[in-house]
Amino acid sequence: MSENMEKDHNRRVGVAMDYSATSKSALEWAAHNLLTHGDQLILIHVEPPNSDTPRKLLFQHTGSPLIPLEEFREIKLEKQYGLRNDVEVLDVLDSLATTKGVRVVAKVYWGDPREKLCEAVEDLKLDSLVLGSRGLVSIKRVLLGSVSSYVVKNASCPVTVVKGKPLPLPNSKS
């Protein structure tokens, strides 16, 4: 039994992050409901295939190296990889690292988010993936395809789709 408990507290959890309100909600949901001490959180950011970030040529086929939380505030990351220095996201990540002992890293991919998120599940050996739902109206969903629907059907790990803003916890101040 202790082996299972130990494994449960060393999970690799991915959160798809495009800095939209729904991806921030997914991060908040994972922080409040999923992540515990010893887990590793991997923020997965997918840049469009036509992105011209400097690191794309080096890593477009494999994705970037894992980027530790300590480097998230560096200006060069935004320029090189397209990762934003978003205060809301950084506050949640800092809190997870300091209060829950979660190890936080990011990885950037270039291409179609549907395919790259599924690729990330395999590449990073994720135990779980959390992503936000944009709630596209049916005509846009038919024309563009739903990233969340595709990932739920094709990812090889459990996928949680967060819709809307997460409810505050009973003991939460927000």
BELKA-V493571 format. One record per backbone hydrogen bond with DSSP energy under -1.0 kcal/mol. CO is the residue of the C=O (numbers start at 0). NH is the residue of the N-H. If there is no record, write none. Layout:
co = [CO	CO]
nh = [NH	NH]
This chain:
co = [0	1	2	3	4	6	10	11	11	12	13	14	19	20	21	22	23	24	25	26	27	28	29	29	35	38	39	40	41	42	43	44	46	47	52	54	55	58	66	67	68	70	73	74	75	76	76	77	79	83	85	86	87	88	89	90	91	92	93	94	95	95	100	102	103	104	105	106	107	108	111	112	113	114	115	116	117	118	119	120	127	128	129	130	136	137	138	139	140	145	146	147	148	149	150	157	159	161	168]
nh = [4	5	6	7	8	9	39	126	127	41	129	43	23	24	25	26	27	28	29	30	31	32	33	34	38	102	12	104	14	106	16	108	110	50	55	58	59	62	105	70	71	73	76	78	79	80	82	81	54	85	89	90	91	92	93	94	95	96	97	98	99	101	37	40	68	42	66	44	63	46	115	116	117	118	119	120	121	122	123	125	13	159	15	161	140	141	142	143	144	149	150	151	152	153	154	128	130	132	171]
